């Protein structure tokens, strides 16, 4: 079993969640490569057609399952443990996600915010809810990009396409931008997302 702790700011797994690794993985690098291969296939599927069900719990489950289903048995299932990120008890995840989806639909119809800000607000709340045992940031970034494309906007660059999974210079900028967005200051996240 690979060590479940990853980069700073990543979600630690419980022992049970860590035991649900499907293939044999010798180290963190191998796990990252397996997950990335799975994510590339999920992106192809997700962007293959216009989505009418994007803002639904079924789509969110299905996308996470496609992103991590070849690697983790719990892929696509909401977390059953509380985590170090966000403030949502695991029992409230479905209700919070439904509220996010409903709010986002309202923002879109009412044009409450400019499109990029709708996407940033959606992304912040989705990461804050932290619906899955792991992979939440990657899932939230892909969901946000799908939302942008649905609004006929270009995908975010997320720090000029740098790898946000591994520790480095760019990941702390992203995490700090998310922390500021948690305080309702969305400018750092918007700047980062389009940098």
VENKA-V521287 format. One line per field, one symbol per residue. ss: DSSP state (2 for helix, 1 for strand, 0 for the rest). phi: phi as a letter, one per 30 degrees, with the letter a starting at -180 (. if undefined). psi: psi as a letter, one per 40 degrees, with the letter a starting at -180 (. if undefined). A space follows every 50 residues. Layout:
# VENKA-V521287
ss = ???
phi = ???
psi = ???
This chain:
# VENKA-V521287
ss = 00000000000000222200100000022222222222222222220000 00000022222222222200010000010000000000022222222222 22222222220000222222222222222001000222222222222222 000000000000000000222222222222220000222222200
phi = .ddddcdejdddcdedddddddddbdaddddedddddddddddeddcdad cccecbddddeddddddbddcbddeicddcbdcdbibcdedceddddddd ddddededddhdbdeddedddededddddhdceaidddddddeddddddd dicdedchiiiddddddlddeddddddddddecicceddddddcd
psi = hihdhbiheihiiiddddefhdihhdidddddddddddddddddddeeih heedgidddddddddddededhdehehiieiiieiafhideedddddddd dddddddddefdiidddddddddddddddgdidieddddddddddddddd efiiiiegffeihediiaddddddddddddddefgeddddddde.
